[in-house]
Amino acid sequence: MAAAVETNELTRSFGDEIAVDGLSFDIEAGEVVALLGPNGAGKTTTVRLLNGLLTPDRGGSRVLGLDPAAQGDEVRRRTGVMTEAAGLDERLTALENLVFAARMRGVPAPTARRRAGGLLERFGMASRADHRVQGFSTGQRKRVALARALLHEPEVLFLDEPTAGLDPEASRDVLDLLASLAAEQGRTVLVCTHFLGEAGGLCQRMAVLQHGRLRAFGRPADLAARLWPGLSADLDLGAPADDRTLGVLRAARGVLGAEPLDDGVRVRLEGRAVLPGLVATLVQMEVPVYAAVPRPPSVEDIYFAVQDGDGEGTA
């Protein structure tokens, strides 16, 4: 099956500054991929290139088998975009904004109104449907903009900071919706976000950009395995591990390292099978072990390791 989105050496400059530099990756149909990186890393430029709003200096991309640089109108008919700035018409109501956008895309008026009403209801905006957007908060604008991006039932969604400005409950609702769009409806989602925990709970794969270059791309578990061999586990000893305990742990078979914590020790193991024997050794030493919890690296751990230069070769 062809990838829903793919880039090949995609490059774009603005004057002397390279915004996207030789970017190559692919997104499978029905997959959620998080595009991560600091401000200026090239995330927004990448989305604009994939939608045909910008043309590349070299390289190229395909979205749903189409070339955005040459077939931008067709790409935009089949994709949905939400930028960090909502870009709503201040003079129109929430409902009017959605219906207008749907009609521009050729959605019949009755269908447009039905879908718009349903999405506003889903995002908790039904009571504001007939209010002008001019008086809306940032979070309310974000909800309307996301509804607009979904209104024509796109096959691919490009979302730039979809939960910025939302309260925790609304953020959870948006994330649940995005997960269901991919899992139940086969929609493909590329989400740019600064919220790393959010990305970890949503994405199947992650792409880390730095200065326009792809520093890492893959499933979080695979990237973690390349960065840190073995498995980390936290042992709750009720107090920091003393030097004797640390010495025994570091000398034990299958232990790659041990560092004290406020309430115990974090060990790096060759594999999960090492953990039971390690706990037994501590118990024999009369060191109380209240808990032993494997600690797989988080998306935050992976992201910062890559940005700090530990992820060379993970892309």
C-alpha positions in Angstrom: 0.0 0.0 0.0 1.4 3.4 -0.9 2.1 5.8 1.9 -0.5 8.5 2.6 2.3 11.1 2.9 5.9 10.8 1.8 8.7 13.3 1.4 12.0 12.8 -0.5 14.8 15.3 0.1 12.3 18.0 0.6 14.1 21.4 0.9 12.9 25.0 1.2 14.8 28.2 1.9 13.8 31.7 2.7 16.6 33.9 1.5 19.8 32.6 3.0 18.0 30.6 5.7 17.2 27.0 5.1 13.8 26.2 6.7 13.5 22.5 5.6 16.7 20.7 4.7 16.6 17.4 2.8 13.6 16.0 4.6 12.7 12.4 3.9 10.0 10.4 5.7 6.7 8.6 5.1 3.4 8.3 6.9 1.2 5.2 6.5 -2.5 5.5 5.9 -4.4 5.6 9.2 -1.2 6.5 11.2 -0.7 9.4 13.6 2.7 10.9 13.4 4.0 13.7 15.7 6.3 16.3 14.1 8.3 17.7 17.0 10.9 20.4 17.3 11.6 23.9 18.8 10.3 27.1 17.2 12.0 27.6 13.9 12.7 23.9 13.4 10.7 23.8 10.1 7.5 22.2 11.3 5.1 24.8 9.9 7.0 25.1 6.6 6.8 21.3 6.2 3.0 21.4 6.5 2.8 24.3 4.0 4.9 22.3 1.5 2.7 19.3 2.0 -0.4 21.3 1.2 1.1 23.0 -1.9 1.0 26.5 -0.2 4.8 26.6 -0.8 6.9 25.0 -3.5 10.2 23.2 -2.7 13.6 24.4 -3.8 14.5 20.8 -4.4 13.2 17.4 -3.6 9.5 16.7 -3.4 6.6 15.1 -1.7 3.4 13.1 -2.4 0.2 13.3 -0.5 -2.4 10.6 -1.3 -0.4 10.0 -4.4 -0.5 13.6 -5.5 2.3 16.1 -6.0 1.3 19.2 -3.8 3.5 21.5 -5.9 1.6 20.6 -9.1 -1.7 19.4 -7.8 -2.2 21.6 -4.7 -6.0 22.2 -5.3 -6.7 18.5 -5.4 -4.5 17.9 -2.3 -6.3 20.6 -0.4 -9.7 19.1 -1.3 -8.8 15.8 0.3 -6.9 17.1 3.3 -7.7 19.2 6.3 -5.4 21.8 7.9 -5.5 23.7 11.2 -2.8 26.2 11.7 -1.8 27.6 15.1 -3.6 30.9 14.2 -7.3 30.0 13.8 -7.8 32.4 10.8 -11.6 32.6 11.3 -13.8 35.4 9.9 -14.4 37.7 12.8 -17.7 39.0 11.2 -19.3 35.6 11.0 -20.7 33.3 13.7 -19.2 30.0 14.5 -21.8 28.2 12.5 -21.5 30.6 9.5 -17.7 30.1 9.5 -18.1 26.4 9.2 -20.8 26.4 6.7 -19.0 28.9 4.5 -15.8 26.8 4.5 -17.8 23.7 3.7 -19.7 25.4 0.8 -16.3 26.6 -0.6 -15.3 22.9 -0.7 -18.5 21.9 -2.6 -20.3 20.4 0.4 -24.1 20.8 -0.2 -25.7 23.3 2.2 -27.9 20.9 4.2 -25.0 18.5 4.7 -22.7 21.4 5.7 -25.2 22.6 8.3 -25.7 19.1 9.7 -22.0 18.4 10.0 -21.2 21.8 11.4 -23.9 21.5 14.1 -22.6 18.0 15.0 -19.0 19.1 15.3 -19.8 22.2 17.3 -21.8 20.0 19.7 -18.9 17.6 19.9 -16.5 20.4 20.8 -18.8 22.0 23.4 -19.6 25.0 21.2 -23.2 24.4 20.3 -24.4 27.1 22.7 -22.0 29.6 20.9 -23.0 28.5 17.3 -24.8 31.7 16.6 -22.4 34.0 18.3 -19.9 36.1 16.3 -16.3 34.8 16.5 -15.1 38.3 17.3 -15.7 37.8 21.0 -14.4 34.3 21.3 -11.5 33.2 23.5 -8.4 31.5 22.1 -9.7 28.1 23.2 -13.1 28.7 21.6 -11.5 29.8 18.4 -9.3 26.7 18.4 -12.3 24.4 18.7 -14.1 26.1 15.8 -10.9 25.9 13.7 -10.6 22.2 14.4 -14.2 21.6 13.5 -13.6 23.5 10.2 -10.7 21.3 9.4 -12.8 18.2 9.9 -16.0 19.4 8.2 -15.3 18.0 4.7 -14.2 14.6 6.2 -10.6 14.8 4.9 -8.5 11.7 4.4 -5.4 13.4 5.9 -5.2 16.0 8.7 -2.4 18.4 9.2 -2.7 20.0 12.6 -0.4 22.7 14.1 -0.6 22.9 17.9 -4.2 21.6 18.0 -4.6 21.8 21.8 -2.8 25.1 22.4 -5.0 27.4 24.4 -7.5 24.6 25.4 -8.3 23.7 29.0 -7.4 20.1 30.1 -10.9 18.7 29.5 -11.1 20.2 26.0 -7.5 19.0 25.2 -8.5 15.5 26.3 -11.6 15.6 24.0 -9.5 16.7 21.1 -6.9 14.0 21.6 -9.6 11.3 22.0 -11.2 12.5 18.7 -7.9 12.4 16.8 -7.1 8.9 18.1 -10.6 7.7 17.0 -10.3 9.3 13.6 -7.1 7.2 13.0 -8.1 4.0 14.7 -11.8 3.8 13.6 -12.0 5.8 10.4 -8.5 5.3 8.9 -7.7 9.0 8.8 -4.0 9.9 8.6 -2.8 12.6 11.0 0.4 14.7 11.1 0.3 16.8 14.2 2.9 19.5 15.1 3.0 20.1 18.8 5.2 21.4 21.7 3.3 19.2 24.2 5.5 16.1 24.3 3.3 14.1 26.7 0.4 14.7 24.4 2.5 13.4 21.4 3.5 10.3 23.4 -0.1 9.4 24.1 -1.3 10.0 20.5 1.4 9.1 17.9 2.5 5.8 16.5 5.7 7.4 15.2 7.5 10.6 15.9 9.7 12.8 13.8 12.2 15.2 15.5 13.3 18.3 13.5 16.2 20.6 14.3 17.2 23.5 12.1 15.2 22.0 9.3 16.8 18.6 9.4 15.3 15.3 10.5 17.2 14.2 13.5 15.1 11.1 14.4 12.1 9.3 13.0 10.4 6.1 14.1 8.3 4.5 16.8 9.2 5.8 20.3 10.1 2.3 21.6 12.5 1.7 18.6 14.1 5.1 19.0 14.6 4.5 22.8 16.2 1.1 22.1 18.7 2.7 19.8 19.5 5.5 22.3 19.6 3.4 25.5 20.2 -0.4 25.3 18.4 -2.5 27.8 15.7 -1.4 30.3 15.5 1.1 33.1 13.7 0.2 36.4 13.1 2.2 39.5 13.5 0.4 42.8 11.7 2.0 45.8 13.9 1.3 48.8 12.2 3.9 51.1 15.4 6.0 51.1 18.4 6.8 48.8 20.5 3.8 48.1 23.8 3.8 50.1 27.2 3.2 48.7 27.2 -0.5 49.7 23.9 -1.1 47.9 25.0 0.8 44.8 28.2 -1.2 44.7 26.4 -4.5 44.8 23.9 -3.5 42.2 26.6 -2.1 39.8 28.6 -5.4 40.1 25.6 -7.7 39.6 25.3 -9.7 36.4 23.1 -8.0 33.8 23.2 -4.5 35.4 24.5 -1.8 33.1 24.4 1.0 35.6 22.8 2.2 38.9 22.1 5.8 40.1 20.6 6.8 43.4 17.1 8.4 43.7 15.5 10.2 46.5 13.6 7.1 47.6 15.8 4.3 46.1 17.8 3.6 43.0 17.3 3.6 39.2 19.0 0.7 37.5 19.8 0.1 33.8 19.4 -3.6 33.0 20.3 -5.8 30.0 16.7 -6.9 30.0 13.5 -7.4 32.0 14.6 -10.9 33.1 17.4 -9.4 35.3 15.0 -7.6 37.6 13.6 -10.5 39.8 17.1 -11.8 40.7 18.2 -8.2 41.5 15.3 -7.8 43.9 16.1 -11.2 45.5 19.7 -10.1 46.1 18.6 -6.9 47.9 16.1 -8.8 50.0 18.9 -11.2 51.1 21.0 -8.1 52.0 18.0 -7.1 54.2 17.4 -4.0 52.0 13.7 -3.4 51.9 12.2 -3.2 48.3 8.8 -1.7 48.3 8.3 -1.6 44.6 10.2 -2.4 41.4 8.8 -0.6 38.4 10.2 -0.9 34.8 10.6 2.7 33.4 10.6 2.8 29.6 11.8 6.1 28.3 9.1 8.6 27.5 8.7 10.7 24.4 10.1 13.6 26.4 13.2 11.5 27.3 13.7 10.6 23.6 13.1 14.2 22.3 15.6 15.8 24.6 18.2 13.1 24.0 17.9 13.7 20.3 18.0 17.5 20.6 21.1 17.2 22.9 22.9 15.2 20.2 22.5 11.7 21.5 20.2 10.7 18.6 22.7 10.8 15.7 21.8 8.0 13.3 18.2 7.5 14.6 16.6 9.1 11.6 
